[in-house]
Amino acid sequence: MLTWMTAGESHGPALVAVIDGVPSGLELTTADLERALARRRLGYGRGARQAFERDEVRILSGVRHGRTIGSPIAVEIANSEWPKWRTVMAADPVDPAELLIDAGTGDEREIARNRPLTRPRPGHADLAGMLSYDLPEARPVLERASARETAARVALGAIAEALLAQAGGIELVAHVVAVGPLRAEGELPRPQDAEALDGARMRALDPLTDQAFVDLVDEAKVQGDTIGGVVEVVAWGVPVGLGSHVAAARRLDAAIAQAVMSIQSVKGVEIGDGFAQAALLGSQAHDEILKSADGRLHRASNRAGGIEGGTSNGEAIVVRAAFKPISTVPRALRSVDLATGEEARGLHQRSDTCQLVPGALIVQAELALVLADALFAHAGGNSVSEMKRNLTAYLERVAERA
């Protein structure tokens, strides 16, 4: 069983990610994590924060000379902007007088760093967090609820993807399939398309679609607004049998849905043609099982998205996530100042116009973590070589049956 967690605040000294259960012998370096985090910084519609914040990565444990050693892996992602936040985010008590200094930029939309944030933003965790944790202001809430935390998830996802590829030959690829009302059409991307997708501003393979997505983001920005959409992640090479039908907690689709829904701004998760299937008759909705000329079983379609009965069925796993528009809208929305009880405008801090490109990679990381855990549950061992032997034996038996 793989277990993982993240710790840290958006403007704290560092984020920390820990994963336990990774077998020994996995090839992994700091550069692998740096590449994954660099991809998270790509994309059109990002805010100014991407221009000056940098991900400074250190592997603190669990890896020696480029290979995992079987112990928990801890990763630190230092915050290059920490010196500016030492006072307001200090772990130890500070002189209250220091918090009275206006550390803002002069921009009315930018709340001074040291000022109490008492005007919760609609769409954020601010209000619910302040009330449920009995906090006088939103700073402790937004610092942890911030999407900056997903940098740690992407680092963990890179470790999971390495395990999937090296132990199981499984590869993942992510792209943007809708921005606002506009939806892309076309075939599922393959792993070999990853480089082209990394180079596309809105992570769409078709240049015309990519430009149309860019235009929608520009339009939203001009209007002082934000825009959401849908991303899709495809996992290729997943063997039949990951997950289980015997218990709710072991269902692969349930684990994927929970993991993806946990991402900031995600409001819907779909596996395969999930929502479209609801409009079809049963005779149209399911993937018929066929036998090829060489005797192998395959499907006539993949509307199930590679999962039936909570278990992978050998087809590509297809997962989509719907991201709402970013909640920090430049033309701030109506709220209430909890310090005074008066009507106010929600506080505004710098934000992106559209988060879909990094969102696709964050969904990819979450899917990788769930699949790596499912692969380990099915073919686990103390080393990557043992996992490969176990998986080979299992697949040989599957081939005999199917």
C-alpha positions as CSV (number, residue, x, y, z in Angstrom):
1,M,0.0,0.0,0.0
2,L,1.2,3.5,-0.9
3,T,0.4,6.4,1.4
4,W,1.2,10.0,0.8
5,M,0.5,13.5,2.2
6,T,1.6,17.1,1.8
7,A,2.3,19.8,4.3
8,G,3.1,23.5,4.1
9,E,1.4,26.9,3.3
10,S,1.4,28.9,0.1
11,H,3.7,31.6,1.5
12,G,5.5,29.5,4.1
13,P,9.2,28.6,3.8
14,A,8.5,25.4,1.9
15,L,6.0,22.7,0.9
16,V,6.8,19.2,1.9
17,A,5.6,16.0,0.3
18,V,6.0,12.5,1.8
19,I,5.2,9.1,0.2
20,D,5.6,5.8,1.9
21,G,5.6,2.3,0.4
22,V,7.6,3.0,-2.8
23,P,9.7,-0.1,-3.5
24,S,13.5,-0.1,-3.8
25,G,15.2,0.1,-7.1
26,L,13.1,2.8,-8.7
27,E,15.2,5.2,-10.8
28,L,14.5,8.7,-9.5
29,T,16.5,11.9,-9.4
30,T,15.9,15.5,-8.4
31,A,15.9,16.4,-12.1
32,D,12.8,14.2,-12.6
33,L,10.9,16.2,-10.0
34,E,12.2,19.5,-11.4
35,R,10.9,18.6,-14.9
36,A,7.5,17.8,-13.5
37,L,7.3,21.0,-11.6
38,A,8.5,23.0,-14.6
39,R,5.6,21.6,-16.7
40,R,3.2,22.7,-14.0
41,R,4.3,26.2,-14.6
42,L,3.5,26.1,-18.3
43,G,0.3,27.4,-19.9
44,Y,-1.5,30.5,-21.1
45,G,-3.6,32.5,-18.7
46,R,-1.2,32.4,-15.8
47,G,-0.7,35.3,-13.4
48,A,2.3,37.4,-12.4
49,R,3.2,35.0,-9.6
50,Q,4.6,32.5,-12.1
51,A,7.2,35.1,-13.2
52,F,9.0,35.4,-9.9
53,E,8.2,32.3,-7.8
54,R,10.5,29.3,-8.4
55,D,10.3,25.7,-7.2
56,E,13.6,24.8,-5.4
57,V,13.4,21.0,-5.0
58,R,15.3,18.8,-2.6
59,I,14.9,15.1,-2.0
60,L,15.4,14.7,1.7
61,S,15.1,10.9,2.1
62,G,14.3,7.6,0.5
63,V,16.6,7.9,-2.5
64,R,20.3,7.2,-2.8
65,H,22.4,7.7,-5.9
66,G,19.4,8.0,-8.1
67,R,17.5,4.9,-6.9
68,T,14.9,4.5,-4.2
69,I,15.9,2.5,-1.2
70,G,12.4,1.4,0.1
71,S,12.1,3.9,2.9
72,P,9.7,6.9,2.9
73,I,10.5,9.5,0.3
74,A,10.4,13.1,1.6
75,V,10.6,16.1,-0.9
76,E,11.0,19.7,0.0
77,I,9.9,22.5,-2.4
78,A,11.3,25.7,-1.0
79,N,9.5,29.0,-1.5
80,S,11.8,31.5,-3.2
81,E,9.6,34.3,-2.0
82,W,9.8,33.4,1.6
83,P,11.9,36.4,2.7
84,K,9.0,38.7,1.9
85,W,6.7,36.7,4.1
86,R,8.9,35.9,7.1
87,T,6.9,38.2,9.4
88,V,3.3,37.5,8.4
89,M,3.9,33.7,8.1
90,A,6.3,33.3,11.0
91,A,5.8,30.1,13.0
92,D,6.8,31.8,16.2
93,P,5.2,34.9,17.8
94,V,6.1,38.3,16.3
95,D,6.0,41.8,17.6
96,P,2.4,43.0,16.8
97,A,3.9,46.3,15.7
98,E,5.5,44.6,12.8
99,L,2.1,43.5,11.5
100,L,1.0,47.1,11.3
101,I,3.5,47.9,8.6
102,D,1.8,48.2,5.1
103,A,3.6,45.6,3.1
104,G,1.4,46.1,0.0
105,T,2.4,47.2,-3.5
106,G,0.2,50.3,-3.7
107,D,-2.3,48.5,-6.1
108,E,-5.8,48.8,-4.6
109,R,-6.5,45.2,-5.7
110,E,-3.6,43.9,-3.8
111,I,-4.2,43.3,-0.1
112,A,-1.2,44.3,2.0
113,R,0.6,41.2,3.2
114,N,0.4,42.1,6.9
115,R,-3.2,43.3,7.0
116,P,-5.9,40.9,8.5
117,L,-8.0,39.4,5.7
118,T,-11.5,39.7,7.0
119,R,-13.5,40.0,3.7
120,P,-13.9,36.3,2.5
121,R,-13.9,35.7,-1.2
122,P,-16.9,34.0,-2.7
123,G,-15.9,30.6,-4.2
124,H,-13.0,30.1,-1.9
125,A,-12.6,28.3,1.4
126,D,-12.3,31.6,3.3
127,L,-15.7,31.9,4.9
128,A,-16.3,28.2,5.7
129,G,-12.7,27.9,7.0
130,M,-12.9,31.0,9.2
131,L,-16.1,29.8,10.8
132,S,-15.4,26.1,11.2
133,Y,-11.9,26.7,12.6
134,D,-12.9,29.8,14.6
135,L,-10.3,32.0,13.0
136,P,-10.4,35.8,13.1
137,E,-9.2,36.2,9.5
138,A,-8.8,34.2,6.3
139,R,-5.0,34.1,6.0
140,P,-4.6,30.8,7.8
141,V,-7.3,29.3,5.5
142,L,-6.2,30.6,2.2
143,E,-2.5,29.7,2.8
144,R,-3.3,26.0,3.1
145,A,-6.3,26.0,0.7
146,S,-4.2,27.7,-2.0
147,A,-3.5,25.8,-5.3
148,R,0.1,26.4,-4.6
149,E,-0.1,23.1,-2.5
150,T,-0.5,21.2,-5.8
151,A,3.2,21.7,-6.5
152,A,3.7,19.0,-3.8
153,R,1.1,16.8,-5.4
154,V,2.8,17.1,-8.8
155,A,6.1,16.1,-7.2
156,L,4.4,13.0,-5.7
157,G,2.8,12.3,-9.0
158,A,6.2,12.3,-10.7
159,I,7.3,9.5,-8.3
160,A,4.1,7.6,-9.0
161,E,4.5,7.9,-12.8
162,A,8.1,6.6,-12.5
163,L,6.8,3.6,-10.6
164,L,4.0,3.0,-13.2
165,A,6.4,3.2,-16.1
166,Q,9.2,1.2,-14.7
167,A,7.2,-1.5,-13.0
168,G,4.2,-1.7,-15.3
169,G,4.9,0.1,-18.6
170,I,2.0,2.4,-17.9
171,E,2.1,6.0,-19.3
172,L,-0.1,9.0,-18.8
173,V,-0.8,12.1,-21.0
174,A,-3.0,15.1,-20.2
175,H,-4.6,17.8,-22.3
176,V,-7.3,20.5,-22.2
177,V,-10.6,19.5,-24.0
178,A,-12.8,22.5,-23.2
179,V,-12.5,26.2,-22.3
180,G,-15.7,27.9,-21.3
181,P,-18.4,26.8,-23.9
182,L,-15.9,25.7,-26.5
183,R,-15.0,22.0,-26.7
184,A,-12.2,20.3,-28.7
185,E,-12.8,17.3,-30.9
186,G,-10.3,14.6,-32.0
187,E,-8.6,11.4,-31.0
188,L,-7.2,10.7,-27.6
189,P,-3.6,11.9,-27.2
190,R,-0.8,9.3,-26.9
191,P,2.3,9.5,-24.7
192,Q,4.3,10.5,-27.7
193,D,2.2,13.6,-28.0
194,A,3.3,14.9,-24.6
195,E,6.1,17.1,-26.0
196,A,3.8,18.8,-28.5
197,L,1.2,19.3,-25.7
198,D,3.9,20.9,-23.5
199,G,4.6,23.3,-26.3
200,A,0.9,24.3,-26.9
201,R,-0.2,27.4,-25.0
202,M,-3.5,25.9,-24.0
203,R,-2.4,22.2,-24.1
204,A,-4.5,21.3,-27.2
205,L,-2.9,19.3,-30.0
206,D,-4.9,21.0,-32.8
207,P,-3.4,24.5,-33.5
208,L,-6.7,26.1,-34.4
209,T,-8.4,24.8,-31.3
210,D,-5.4,25.9,-29.2
211,Q,-5.7,29.4,-30.6
212,A,-9.5,29.5,-30.0
213,F,-8.9,28.6,-26.4
214,V,-6.3,31.4,-26.1
215,D,-8.8,33.9,-27.5
216,L,-11.4,32.9,-24.9
217,V,-8.9,33.4,-22.1
218,D,-7.9,36.8,-23.5
219,E,-11.5,37.8,-23.7
220,A,-12.1,36.9,-20.1
221,K,-9.0,38.8,-19.0
222,V,-10.1,41.9,-20.9
223,Q,-13.4,41.7,-19.1
224,G,-11.7,41.5,-15.7
225,D,-12.9,37.9,-15.3
226,T,-11.8,34.3,-15.1
227,I,-12.7,31.3,-17.1
228,G,-12.8,27.5,-16.5
229,G,-13.2,24.4,-18.5
230,V,-12.5,20.6,-18.7
231,V,-9.2,18.7,-18.8
232,E,-8.7,15.0,-19.8
233,V,-6.1,12.5,-18.7
234,V,-5.5,9.2,-20.5
235,A,-3.6,6.3,-18.9
236,W,-2.2,3.9,-21.6
237,G,-1.1,0.3,-20.9
238,V,-3.1,-0.3,-17.7
239,P,-3.6,-4.0,-17.3
240,V,-6.9,-5.6,-16.6
241,G,-7.6,-6.2,-12.9
242,L,-6.5,-3.1,-11.0
243,G,-9.0,-2.2,-8.3
244,S,-11.8,-4.5,-7.2
245,H,-15.6,-5.1,-7.3
246,V,-15.6,-6.7,-3.8
247,A,-15.5,-3.7,-1.6
248,A,-16.4,0.0,-2.0
249,A,-13.1,1.2,-0.7
250,R,-11.2,-0.9,-3.3
251,R,-13.1,0.4,-6.4
252,L,-10.7,2.0,-8.8
253,D,-13.2,4.5,-10.2
254,A,-14.2,5.6,-6.7
255,A,-10.6,6.2,-5.7
256,I,-9.9,8.2,-8.9
257,A,-13.1,10.3,-8.4
258,Q,-12.1,11.2,-4.8
259,A,-8.5,12.0,-5.7
260,V,-9.4,14.2,-8.6
261,M,-12.3,16.0,-6.8
262,S,-9.8,16.9,-4.0
263,I,-8.0,19.3,-6.4
264,Q,-8.7,22.9,-5.9
265,S,-11.4,24.3,-8.3
266,V,-12.5,20.9,-9.5
267,K,-16.3,20.6,-9.4
268,G,-16.9,17.5,-11.5
269,V,-15.2,14.2,-12.4
270,E,-16.1,12.0,-15.3
271,I,-14.7,8.6,-16.3
272,G,-15.1,7.6,-19.9
273,D,-18.4,8.9,-21.4
274,G,-20.0,9.0,-18.0
275,F,-22.4,11.9,-18.4
276,A,-23.1,11.2,-22.1
277,Q,-23.9,7.6,-21.2
278,A,-26.8,8.8,-19.1
279,A,-28.6,9.9,-22.3
280,L,-28.1,6.6,-24.1
281,L,-30.1,3.4,-24.1
282,G,-28.4,0.4,-22.5
283,S,-27.9,-1.2,-25.9
284,Q,-25.9,1.8,-27.0
285,A,-24.0,2.6,-23.8
286,H,-21.8,-0.4,-23.2
287,D,-18.5,-1.6,-24.8
288,E,-19.1,-4.9,-26.6
289,I,-16.5,-7.6,-26.2
290,L,-15.0,-8.9,-29.4
291,K,-12.5,-11.6,-30.3
292,S,-9.7,-10.7,-32.8
293,A,-8.3,-12.9,-35.5
294,D,-5.5,-14.0,-33.2
295,G,-7.9,-15.0,-30.5
296,R,-7.4,-12.0,-28.2
297,L,-10.3,-10.2,-26.6
298,H,-10.9,-6.5,-27.2
299,R,-13.6,-3.9,-27.0
300,A,-15.6,-2.3,-29.8
301,S,-15.5,1.0,-28.0
302,N,-14.4,2.5,-24.7
303,R,-17.3,4.4,-23.3
304,A,-16.6,3.0,-19.9
305,G,-13.2,4.8,-19.9
306,G,-11.3,1.6,-19.1
307,I,-13.1,0.8,-15.8
308,E,-16.0,-1.6,-15.2
309,G,-17.3,-2.8,-11.8
310,G,-14.6,-0.7,-10.1
311,T,-11.9,-2.6,-11.9
312,S,-9.7,-1.7,-14.9
313,N,-10.7,-3.7,-18.0
314,G,-7.5,-3.4,-20.0
315,E,-8.6,-0.5,-22.2
316,A,-7.1,3.0,-21.8
317,I,-8.4,4.8,-18.6
318,V,-9.9,8.1,-19.5
319,V,-10.6,10.7,-16.8
320,R,-12.0,14.2,-17.2
321,A,-12.2,17.0,-14.6
322,A,-14.3,20.1,-14.7
323,F,-12.6,23.2,-13.3
324,K,-14.8,26.1,-12.3
325,P,-13.5,29.6,-13.1
326,I,-10.9,30.8,-10.6
327,S,-12.6,32.3,-7.6
328,T,-10.3,35.3,-7.2
329,V,-12.0,37.5,-9.7
330,P,-10.3,40.9,-10.5
331,R,-13.6,42.7,-10.3
332,A,-14.1,41.6,-6.7
333,L,-17.5,40.0,-5.9
334,R,-19.8,41.0,-3.1
335,S,-19.0,39.8,0.4
336,V,-19.2,40.8,4.1
337,D,-16.4,42.1,6.3
338,L,-16.5,39.8,9.3
339,A,-14.6,42.3,11.4
340,T,-17.3,45.0,11.0
341,G,-20.4,43.1,9.8
342,E,-20.7,45.5,6.9
343,E,-21.2,44.7,3.3
344,A,-17.9,44.7,1.3
345,R,-16.1,43.4,-1.7
346,G,-14.2,40.2,-1.4
347,L,-10.5,40.7,-1.0
348,H,-8.5,40.4,-4.2
349,Q,-5.0,39.0,-4.5
350,R,-3.1,38.3,-7.7
351,S,-4.5,35.4,-9.6
352,D,-4.5,33.5,-12.9
353,T,-7.2,34.1,-15.5
354,C,-7.3,30.4,-16.4
355,Q,-5.8,27.4,-14.5
356,L,-6.6,24.6,-17.0
357,V,-3.1,23.9,-18.3
358,P,-1.5,23.3,-14.9
359,G,-4.8,21.8,-13.8
360,A,-4.4,19.0,-16.5
361,L,-1.0,18.1,-15.1
362,I,-2.3,18.1,-11.5
363,V,-5.1,15.7,-12.5
364,Q,-2.4,13.6,-14.2
365,A,-0.5,13.5,-10.9
366,E,-3.5,12.5,-8.9
367,L,-4.4,9.7,-11.4
368,A,-0.8,8.5,-11.3
369,L,-0.9,8.2,-7.5
370,V,-4.2,6.2,-7.5
371,L,-3.0,3.9,-10.3
372,A,0.4,3.4,-8.7
373,D,-1.3,2.4,-5.4
374,A,-3.6,0.0,-7.3
375,L,-0.7,-1.5,-9.2
376,F,1.2,-2.0,-5.9
377,A,-1.8,-3.6,-4.3
378,H,-2.0,-6.1,-7.2
379,A,1.6,-6.8,-7.9
380,G,3.5,-5.3,-4.9
381,G,6.9,-6.2,-3.5
382,N,9.8,-4.7,-1.7
383,S,11.6,-4.0,-5.0
384,V,10.7,-2.9,-8.5
385,S,12.2,-6.1,-9.9
386,E,9.9,-8.1,-7.6
387,M,6.9,-6.1,-8.8
388,K,7.8,-6.7,-12.4
389,R,8.1,-10.5,-11.8
390,N,4.7,-10.6,-10.0
391,L,3.0,-8.6,-12.8
392,T,4.6,-10.7,-15.5
393,A,3.3,-13.9,-13.9
394,Y,-0.2,-12.4,-13.5
395,L,-0.3,-11.2,-17.1
396,E,0.7,-14.6,-18.4
397,R,-2.2,-16.1,-16.6
398,V,-4.5,-13.4,-18.0
399,A,-3.3,-14.2,-21.5
400,E,-4.1,-17.9,-20.9
401,R,-7.7,-17.0,-19.9
402,A,-8.4,-14.3,-22.4
